[in-house]
């Protein structure tokens, strides 16, 4: 995953988690889980998943992850 693509994912996930759009969160996480099975890509996807959880806990809501 390129740096620009990673930054775009970060922004996308922050936006959907902050606005509590449940279906968009599920769609985004499903797309993220379909990243290529390379170690670095999987590590980045895991970090982005943790970002979604952190954003949800900051907002005081349990996100369906």
Rosetta silent file (secondary structure, phi, psi, omega in degrees, C-alpha in Angstrom):
SEQUENCE: XXXXXXXXXXXXXXXXXXXXXXXXXXXXXXXXXXXXXXXXXXXXXXXXXXXXXXXXXXXXXXXXX
SCORE:     score description
SCORE:     0.000 S_00000001
   1 L     0.000  127.089 -179.259    0.000    0.000    0.000 S_00000001
   2 L   -73.178  163.824  179.651    1.504    3.315   -1.034 S_00000001
   3 H   -62.079  -39.270  179.543    1.787    6.214    1.394 S_00000001
   4 H   -66.742  -40.542  178.650   -0.864    8.156   -0.511 S_00000001
   5 H   -66.376  -40.994  178.198   -3.245    5.176   -0.483 S_00000001
   6 H   -62.611  -43.505  178.567   -2.660    4.645    3.255 S_00000001
   7 H   -63.614  -39.021  177.877   -3.383    8.328    3.947 S_00000001
   8 H   -64.331  -41.232  176.882   -6.574    8.116    1.865 S_00000001
   9 H   -62.931  -43.178  178.846   -7.698    5.070    3.879 S_00000001
  10 H   -57.274  -48.535 -178.408   -6.965    6.893    7.124 S_00000001
  11 H   -64.083  -42.602  179.620   -9.067    9.863    6.082 S_00000001
  12 H   -61.340  -46.492 -177.938  -11.902    7.664    4.809 S_00000001
  13 H   -69.274  -36.929  176.099  -12.053    5.615    8.013 S_00000001
  14 H   -62.818  -42.671 -178.118  -11.854    8.671   10.251 S_00000001
  15 H   -63.627  -49.622 -177.557  -14.712   10.289    8.371 S_00000001
  16 H   -69.447  -33.776 -179.866  -17.075    7.306    8.505 S_00000001
  17 H   -74.757  -32.845  179.419  -16.286    6.495   12.136 S_00000001
  18 H   -74.402  -26.856  179.893  -16.738   10.087   13.293 S_00000001
  19 L   -97.216    3.480  174.951  -20.084   10.402   11.543 S_00000001
  20 L    52.023   48.750  176.516  -21.286    6.997   12.830 S_00000001
  21 L   -96.362   94.368 -172.406  -22.411    5.689    9.473 S_00000001
  22 H   -56.095  -47.366 -178.524  -22.687    1.996   10.350 S_00000001
  23 H   -64.679  -40.285  178.705  -23.137    0.605    6.861 S_00000001
  24 H   -65.161  -34.892  177.335  -20.237    2.663    5.514 S_00000001
  25 H   -64.116  -46.530  179.111  -18.035    1.409    8.338 S_00000001
  26 H   -62.063  -43.197  179.710  -18.871   -2.190    7.473 S_00000001
  27 H   -63.416  -43.092 -179.364  -18.284   -1.569    3.762 S_00000001
  28 H   -64.702  -45.172  179.690  -14.966    0.152    4.424 S_00000001
  29 H   -66.310  -35.753  176.753  -13.715   -2.585    6.742 S_00000001
  30 H   -63.518  -44.351  178.225  -14.803   -5.267    4.264 S_00000001
  31 H   -64.036  -39.808 -179.342  -12.849   -3.535    1.502 S_00000001
  32 H   -65.586  -35.341  179.791   -9.861   -3.120    3.786 S_00000001
  33 H   -68.633  -15.343 -178.773   -9.890   -6.835    4.643 S_00000001
  34 L   -92.075   17.655  177.711   -9.507   -7.612    0.957 S_00000001
  35 L   -66.868  156.241  179.974   -5.993   -6.152    0.794 S_00000001
  36 L   -58.204  147.938 -175.354   -3.320   -8.364   -0.785 S_00000001
  37 L   -80.162   44.623  175.872   -1.921  -11.013    1.582 S_00000001
  38 L   -96.526  147.957 -172.698    1.534   -9.459    1.849 S_00000001
  39 H   -55.907  -47.100 -177.579    2.982   -8.900    5.310 S_00000001
  40 H   -66.839  -41.308  178.657    3.319   -5.131    5.019 S_00000001
  41 H   -63.838  -41.555  178.855   -0.162   -4.675    3.526 S_00000001
  42 H   -65.665  -38.541  177.883   -1.695   -6.819    6.254 S_00000001
  43 H   -63.082  -44.179  179.090    0.151   -4.846    8.944 S_00000001
  44 H   -64.476  -40.922  178.906   -1.133   -1.583    7.496 S_00000001
  45 H   -63.498  -40.227  177.906   -4.686   -2.945    7.285 S_00000001
  46 H   -63.481  -43.067  177.600   -4.491   -4.036   10.931 S_00000001
  47 H   -61.019  -40.955  179.072   -3.288   -0.552   11.950 S_00000001
  48 H   -67.424  -35.740  175.759   -6.180    1.029   10.066 S_00000001
  49 H   -63.759  -40.502  176.398   -8.612   -1.329   11.792 S_00000001
  50 H   -66.132  -32.842  176.802   -7.230   -0.249   15.159 S_00000001
  51 H   -61.058  -43.084  179.011   -7.673    3.364   14.052 S_00000001
  52 H   -61.691  -43.389  178.887  -11.398    2.724   13.528 S_00000001
  53 H   -63.424  -41.649  179.902  -11.677    1.220   17.006 S_00000001
  54 H   -66.039  -40.423  178.453   -9.822    4.168   18.547 S_00000001
  55 H   -63.072  -38.744  179.322  -11.999    6.684   16.724 S_00000001
  56 H   -67.659  -39.376 -179.523  -15.100    4.922   18.010 S_00000001
  57 H   -72.211  -30.790  176.074  -13.881    4.884   21.593 S_00000001
  58 H   -67.128  -35.419 -179.252  -12.995    8.593   21.421 S_00000001
  59 H   -81.263   -8.424  178.779  -16.514    9.353   20.274 S_00000001
  60 L    80.912   20.379 -178.656  -17.939    7.243   23.096 S_00000001
  61 L  -125.889  146.964  176.593  -19.679    4.773   20.818 S_00000001
  62 L   -86.699  117.678  179.096  -19.099    1.094   20.218 S_00000001
  63 L   -88.038  141.554  179.422  -18.356    0.560   16.546 S_00000001
  64 L   -78.341   86.495 -176.751  -19.390   -2.717   14.956 S_00000001
  65 L  -100.210    0.000    0.000  -15.948   -4.027   13.995 S_00000001
